[in-house]
Amino acid sequence: MKIPSVKEVKDNFSQFLKEAVHEDVVITKNGRPTAILHHLGDDELEDYLLELDSKFKQKIEKRWKDYLKNGGISMMRVRSAGQT
């Protein structure tokens, strides 16, 4: 893991972008971690945005609580519903 300063990243941004493909880059300001440069592939952006979406998180939590309270649907029922 690389740990450069803001100035180093500013001066060599394209190089750190290339390095972020292989490992995270922790950027420091005044010697303290302040940000992470993390590579995202085309297929990862949607997942990343959903992870940050508070409404999506609330829906997942609601559905999970409902599942714990009421249970779920059997695989047999799911399969039979897909065949109609």
C-alpha positions in Angstrom: 0.0 0.0 0.0 1.3 3.4 -1.0 1.0 6.3 1.5 1.9 9.5 -0.3 1.2 13.1 0.6 -1.3 15.3 -1.1 1.5 17.2 -2.8 3.0 13.9 -4.1 -0.3 12.8 -5.5 -0.9 16.3 -7.0 2.5 16.2 -8.7 2.2 12.6 -10.0 -1.6 12.0 -10.2 -1.6 9.8 -13.3 1.1 7.6 -11.8 -0.9 7.1 -8.6 -4.0 6.3 -10.7 -2.0 3.5 -12.4 -0.8 2.2 -9.0 -4.4 2.3 -7.6 -5.3 -0.4 -10.1 -3.1 -2.8 -8.1 -3.4 -1.5 -4.5 -5.1 1.3 -2.6 -3.3 4.5 -2.2 -3.8 6.3 1.2 -3.3 10.0 0.7 -2.1 12.0 3.7 -2.3 15.7 4.6 0.0 17.1 7.2 1.1 13.5 8.0 -2.5 12.2 8.6 -4.6 10.0 6.4 -7.2 12.0 4.6 -8.4 10.0 1.6 -8.0 6.7 -0.3 -7.5 6.3 -4.0 -9.2 3.1 -4.9 -9.6 1.6 -8.3 -13.2 0.9 -9.5 -13.8 -1.2 -12.6 -16.7 -0.5 -14.9 -18.8 -3.2 -13.2 -18.1 -2.0 -9.7 -19.4 1.6 -9.9 -23.1 0.7 -9.5 -22.3 -1.5 -6.5 -20.3 1.3 -4.9 -23.0 3.9 -5.4 -25.7 1.5 -4.0 -23.5 0.9 -0.9 -23.6 4.7 -0.2 -27.3 5.2 -0.9 -29.1 5.6 2.5 -32.5 4.8 0.9 -31.2 1.6 -0.5 -29.7 0.6 2.9 -33.1 1.3 4.6 -34.9 -0.9 2.1 -32.4 -3.7 2.7 -32.7 -3.4 6.4 -36.6 -3.3 6.2 -36.6 -6.4 4.0 -34.2 -8.2 6.3 -36.3 -7.5 9.4 -39.4 -8.7 7.6 -37.6 -11.9 6.6 -36.5 -12.5 10.2 -40.0 -11.9 11.4 -42.0 -13.7 8.7 -39.6 -16.0 7.0 -39.0 -16.3 3.3 -40.2 -18.2 0.2 -39.1 -21.8 -0.3 -37.0 -22.5 -3.4 -39.7 -24.9 -4.6 -42.2 -22.0 -4.7 -39.6 -19.7 -6.4 -38.9 -22.4 -9.1 -42.6 -23.1 -9.7 -43.4 -19.4 -10.0 -40.7 -19.1 -12.7 -42.2 -21.8 -14.8 -45.6 -20.2 -15.3 
